[in-house]
Amino acid sequence: QGRLVESGGGSVQAGGSLRLSCTASDYTYNLNCLGWFRQAPGKEREAVAAIYIGDGATFYSEPVKGRFTISQDNAKNTIYLQMNSLRPEDTAMYYCSAPSLPRACATEFQALSAVTRYDHNYLGQGTQVTVSS
């Protein structure tokens, strides 16, 4: 039901780029609010970006604004995270997230909070991103 499958992680040098993909089941995609968070060892979950499928509105955390772009492909039930100008501090496990609470993407604050929730949230298996200096 709440299925998310990520791909696209890897290792790059600082300044490089990667693109992550997250393909959702029909049920999960129709929750209409999907996003990404990351978690480095020993650290808390950190919201990265979110997208409201209904109108394509996008939301970004401050550390990634101007470098990362979240997008959608409705025909494929897939969202993407294009990551440019990568930095060593971007190194983390990246998870695709689909909050299940209503109006999860109503505002930037709500969206970025919702994608990191431990409850009311469907998650993918995660994909590792490693950026070397």
C-alpha positions in Angstrom: 0.0 0.0 0.0 2.5 2.6 1.1 5.3 1.6 -1.1 8.3 3.8 -2.1 11.4 2.7 -3.9 14.5 4.9 -4.2 17.4 4.8 -6.5 20.3 6.9 -7.7 22.6 7.3 -4.8 26.3 7.0 -5.0 29.7 8.6 -4.4 30.8 11.8 -6.0 33.4 14.5 -5.4 32.5 17.9 -4.0 30.9 20.0 -6.7 29.5 17.1 -8.5 25.9 16.1 -9.1 23.5 13.2 -8.5 19.9 12.5 -9.2 17.7 10.5 -6.9 14.5 8.8 -8.0 11.6 7.7 -5.9 8.8 5.6 -7.4 5.6 5.3 -5.4 2.6 3.0 -5.5 -0.6 4.5 -6.7 -1.9 4.8 -3.1 1.3 6.6 -1.9 1.5 8.9 -4.9 -2.1 9.9 -4.4 -1.3 11.1 -0.9 -0.2 14.2 -2.9 2.7 15.2 -0.6 6.0 13.6 -1.1 9.6 14.5 -0.2 13.0 13.7 0.9 14.9 13.8 4.2 18.4 12.7 5.0 20.1 11.3 8.0 23.8 11.2 8.7 25.2 8.8 11.4 24.5 10.0 14.9 22.4 12.9 13.7 18.7 13.6 13.6 16.6 13.4 10.4 16.9 16.6 8.3 14.2 17.6 5.8 15.6 18.3 2.4 12.7 19.0 0.0 9.0 18.3 -0.5 6.6 18.6 -3.4 2.8 18.9 -3.5 1.7 16.7 -6.4 -1.5 18.6 -6.9 0.0 21.7 -8.3 3.7 21.1 -8.2 4.5 23.5 -5.4 8.0 22.8 -4.1 9.6 23.4 -0.7 13.3 23.3 0.3 15.3 23.4 3.5 17.8 26.3 3.7 21.0 24.2 3.3 19.9 22.9 -0.1 18.1 25.9 -1.6 19.6 26.9 -4.9 21.4 23.6 -5.3 18.8 20.9 -5.2 15.6 20.6 -7.3 12.6 18.4 -6.6 10.3 17.4 -9.4 7.6 15.0 -10.4 6.6 12.7 -13.2 2.9 11.8 -12.8 3.0 9.3 -15.6 5.6 7.3 -13.7 4.4 8.0 -10.1 7.9 9.2 -9.5 9.6 12.1 -7.9 13.2 13.2 -8.4 15.8 15.0 -6.4 18.4 16.7 -8.6 21.4 17.5 -6.4 24.0 19.9 -7.8 27.1 21.5 -6.3 27.3 18.8 -3.8 29.3 19.3 -0.6 30.8 16.9 1.9 28.1 17.9 4.4 25.5 16.5 2.1 26.8 13.1 2.9 23.9 11.0 4.4 21.4 8.3 3.8 18.6 9.9 1.8 15.0 8.7 2.3 11.9 9.2 0.2 8.9 10.1 2.4 5.2 10.2 1.9 3.3 11.8 4.8 -0.2 10.5 5.3 -1.7 13.3 7.3 -4.2 15.5 5.4 -2.8 18.8 4.0 0.8 17.7 4.8 2.1 20.0 2.1 -0.2 23.0 2.9 2.8 25.2 3.8 6.5 25.0 3.6 6.8 24.6 7.4 4.2 21.8 7.4 5.7 20.0 4.4 9.3 20.0 5.7 8.1 18.9 9.1 5.9 16.2 7.7 8.5 14.5 5.7 10.6 13.8 8.8 7.9 12.5 11.0 8.3 9.1 12.6 4.6 8.5 12.5 1.9 9.0 9.8 4.7 8.6 7.2 5.6 6.0 4.6 9.3 5.7 3.9 11.5 4.1 1.3 14.5 1.9 2.0 17.0 4.8 1.7 19.9 5.4 -0.7 23.4 6.5 0.4 24.9 9.7 -0.9 28.6 10.2 -0.2 30.4 13.4 -1.2 34.2 13.5 -0.8 36.3 16.7 -0.6 
